[in-house]
Amino acid sequence: MADSSTSLLVRPLRKTDLDAIVELAYQAGSGMTNLPTVPSVLRSKIHDSHESFSPTLSDVEKGYYFFALEDVATQRVVGCSAIAARANVEHPFYSFKVTNQVLHSKQLNYTQEHKVLYRVNDYQHTSEVCALFVLPEYRHSHHGKLISRARFLFMSEYPNRFTHKIIAALRGHMDENNESPFWNSFAKNFLPIDFPHADKLMGIGQKHFIHDLLPDIPIFSILLDPLGQACIGKIQDATKPAYRLLRKEGFEYDNYIDIFDGGPILEAYYRNVVSIQKNNRRIVKSISSSTNSKVLYLISNTELDFRACQGCVDMLDENAVSLEKNAAELLRVKVGDPIRFISVHL
């Protein structure tokens, strides 16, 4: 039997979670554009999320789903994640497209290949998974997988609320002084503000300065200093677990980077995401105090009042399962209800 003991639950954020999510934002630090340290903005995001989880949501393109990772034993919010139904629902989603350009001189018999950055708004019709953060002391026992992959179980149940493509913008490399070498090498030459200020403006939705001040011309990376060049498509160390999770889910880097810190933007087609493609949907036929399963699963209900946790499931037949009592209580499911589940090891 798998070790299923857990008190960690994924659920929608509530208005009463505001102080907790503000604290998470401060702990996450700079570069988490979707998790700004501005209480009024986070309050608005929680409000929008509450509206989005409603069955009467009038415009699915404006959906924003904000999830909490709660330690139910202490009633403490210890992590979060989110899904934006459209990455650019209100503002352009600017990024740099990184391409290679070969220049050749017959006269000098000389060829040189350059990396060139183009400012683009190519992610106009994509969903975005974002705002993933877990407190350091909870980064064990698959808790990061739970808060990250639970989003895909939710998307599996409500595909019409999302697009055919999903992106994830990862935080770029920061140096030992918590500064962005990419920003210092490029953007600070055009913008009269520092990286944290620009990041904060992005987080509160004030993005017009990008269009106004950043040049809409090809940028040859050779014009950046060596540190700035080295940061193109590079992630910070704290983001590596999230990167590995997304890569296992089928997300790939297609040479798009964040316009400020140079971090990679990963993308995947909805139908190819592992947790969407391979999860099971079955009816709970029985609930028991223990199971015979040797596999630990990520399990969710199928309601807009979404809940997900870890637990064990016994497959009874192709349509039905037995669910352990602890998971059933966390998910608030009963016999006859459907659930979705997938192995934590996929």
N, C-alpha and C positions, 0 to 999 in steps of 0.2 A: 504494500500500500504506500502511495506517495505521501510525503509530509505536506499536509494541507493546512496546517495551523496558520491562520492569518487573521488579522483584524484591520487590514488595509482595504479600503473601499474607494472606488471611483464613482463619483456622482456629479451632477451639475452644481456649480458654485451658487451660493445663496447670498442674499444681501447682507446677511449677518456674518459672512466670511470676509468682508471688506478689510478689516484690520489684518487678518491673517494673510491675505493675498498681497497687501501692501508690504508686509514684512518679507514675504517671499521675493517680491520684486527688488527690494533692497539687497537681499542676500544674493540674488542672481547677478547683480552688478550691471555694468554698462554693456551695450551691444545687444541686449534683449529688447528689441524694438517693440515687440508685441506685449511686453510686460514692463511698462514704464512705472517709475516711482512717483506717480501722480495720482493721489486718491480719487480725485474727481473723474479722471479718465478711466480708472479701474472700476469705479462705481458705475460709469456708463456702460462699460463692457459687460459687467455682471447683469445690468438691466437688459441690455440687448440680448444677452444669452438667455435670460429668463423668457423673453419674448420669443426667441428662436425655438426653444424647446416646446412651444405651444403647438397643438395640432391645428390651430387656426392661423398659423403664420401666413401672412398675405403675400409676401414676396420672398421666396426661398433664396434668391440671389443675395439678399442682405443677411442671411443667417450667420450667426456667430455663436459657436458652441464652446462654452468655457467650463472645463472640468476640474474638480478638486480631487486630490488624493488625500483621503481622510484616514487617520488612525482612529478607528472607532472606539478603541479602548480608552483613549485620552480625549477624544473629540477634537483632535488637533488637525488642521490642514497642513500637510507636510509636503505637498507637491501640487503641480497643476499642469494642464496642457489645454490646447484649444484647436478648433477647426474654424477657419473662415471659409464660408461657402464660395466666396469669390475673393481672390486676393486683391483685386482692384475695384471693389464695389463702389467706393467713393472717390478714390484718388488713383492716378496711374501708379503701377508697380514698376518703378524704374530699376534697371539692373544694367550691368555691362555684359555684352556678348564678347567673349574672347575668341579671336580668330587669328590665324597665321597668314601673313602676307609675305610673299617672296619677291624681292627686288633684284634685278639683274642688269648689269652693265656689260654690253658686248665690248665697248671701248676699253674697259679696264679688265675685262674677263673676270668679273667679280660678282658673286651671288651672296645675298644675305637674307635670312629669314627673320621676320619681325613678328612679335606678338602684339596684336592691335586690339584695343578696347573700344567698343561702340556702345554708346548709351542707347538703350532700347526700352520699349514697353511691350515686350512680347508675351507676357503672362496676363493677357486680357480676359481669358475665359478659363481660369484654373481655380481649383480649390487649394487651400493652403493649410497644412498642419503646422502649428506654431506654439509659442509660449510654453515649451516643455521645460520644466524645472522641478527637481526633487532635492530636498534638503540633504546635505552630505551624509548625515547619520542614518538616512533611510535608503541609501544607495546600495542595497544588498537584497538578497532573497527575491529577485525578479521584480522588485517594486517599480523600477524604471520601465521595465517591459510592460507592466500592468497599465501605468498611466499613459504610456505612449501608444501601445497597440489596442487598448480599449477603444480608441477613436475609430479604428478601422472596423471593429465589430459594430459600432454605432452606424458607420457609413454603409455597412453591408445591409443593415435593416432599412435604411432610408436613402437608397441610391438616387432618387429623383431630386434630392436636395443638394446634390453635389455634381461636379463636372467630370468629364472623361479623363481629365489629367489632374494630378495632385502635385504640389511643390512643397519643398521645405527649405527655408533659407537658414543656413547655419552660421553661427557667430565666427567671424574671422579671427585670425591670430592677433593676440595682444602681447606686448613685450613685458619685461619684468617690472616696468613702471606703470603697467595697466594702460598703456597707450597703443594706438593702432599704427604700426609702421606704414600701412597702405594709405591711411588717411594723411599722415604726416608727410608722406612723399608726394601725394597728389592733391586731395581735396582742399587741404588747408591753403593752397595757393589761390583758390578761387572763392572760398567761403570765409568770412571774417569771424568765425566762431570755432570753438574747439569741438572735438569728437563727441564728448558727453552731451554738449548742448545740441548738436545736430541730431544725435540719437534721440534725445528727449523730444525735439520738434517732430521727428518722424513718429515717435510713439504716440503723440497726441494728435496726429493727423495733419499737422501743418507742414506740408511737403512742397508747397509752391516754389520755395527757394531753390529746389533742385533744378526745376525747369528754367528758372530765371538766371541762375548764376553758374551752374556747371555747364561747360561747353558741350554743345551738340555736334562735336566733330570727332573723327577718329583720334584716339590717344595711343601713341606708340609707347609700349611699356619700357622701352630703352630710355625714355625720358624720365622715368622714375628712378629713384636711387636703388641700389642693390637690395636693401631691406624691403622696400616697397614692392619690388619685382618678385621677391621670394614669397611674399604673402598672397599672391594671386591664387585664389582657390584653396588657400590653406586655412585650417580650422584651429581654434585654440584647444589646449589640452582638455579642458573641462567638457568640451563638446564631443570628444571622441566616442564616448559610449553611445550618445544619440546618433552619431554618424554611423557607427557599426550596426545599430538597430535598424536604421533606415535602409542601409545597404542590404541587410538580410531580407528586408521586406520587398526588395526589388527596385529601390530608388537608385537612380544613376546621375552622375554629373555630366552635363551636356555643355560645359564651357560657358555657363552663366555665373556671374559673381555679384555679391552685394556691392552696391555703388559706393559705400563708405568704407567698409573694413576689408573688402576683397574676399570675404568668406564665400564658399561654394553654395550654389542653389541646386539642390537635388530634385529630380522629378521622376514620376512614374505614372503610367496609365492606370486608371482605377481598376481595370480588369486584371492587371498583372500584380497588384499588391498581394503579397502572400497571405496576410491575415484576412483579406477580403476573399481571395480566391479559394482558400483552403479551410476556412472555418466551417463548423458543422452547425446545423439548425435542427434541433430535436425537441420533442415533447417530453416534459417531466412526467414519468409514469409513477414514480415512487420517490419518497424522501426518506433517507435512513441516517442513523447516527454515524455509520462508517461505510466505506466502500471497499471493494477489492482492487480498485484501480491502482496501478503502479505509475501512472502518468499524472503529472500536475498540469492543470489547465488554467487558462484565462477564460473566465466565464462571464457572460452578461445576460441581463434580461433583454427583452425586445420592445421595451416601452420608451416613449419619449421622456418619461421620468426615468432616465437611464441610470443603471447601476451595473458595476462590474467588479469582480474580485478574483482571487485565485481559489481553486478548489479541485475536488475530485469528482469524476463522473464515471459511472458504469454504463457501458453500452448494452442495452437489453435486446434491441433489434434495430433494423434500419430506420425506424421512426421514433424510438423511445429510449429514454435513459433513466437511470436512478441517480439522484443528486444528493450529496451529503447535506445534512441538516444545517451545518454552520454556513455553507454557501447559500443555501435556500433562504436563510434568514437575512443574510446581508443583501441578497438580490431582491428580497420580498416577492419570491415566486412560490407558487403552490402547485400541487399535482394538477396536470392538465395545461399548465402554462408552457410556452416555448422558451428555449434558451439558445444562445449561441456560445460556442466554445472552440478553443484551439489550444494545442499543446504549447506550453511556455518555451519549448525547445525548438520550435519551428522558426 
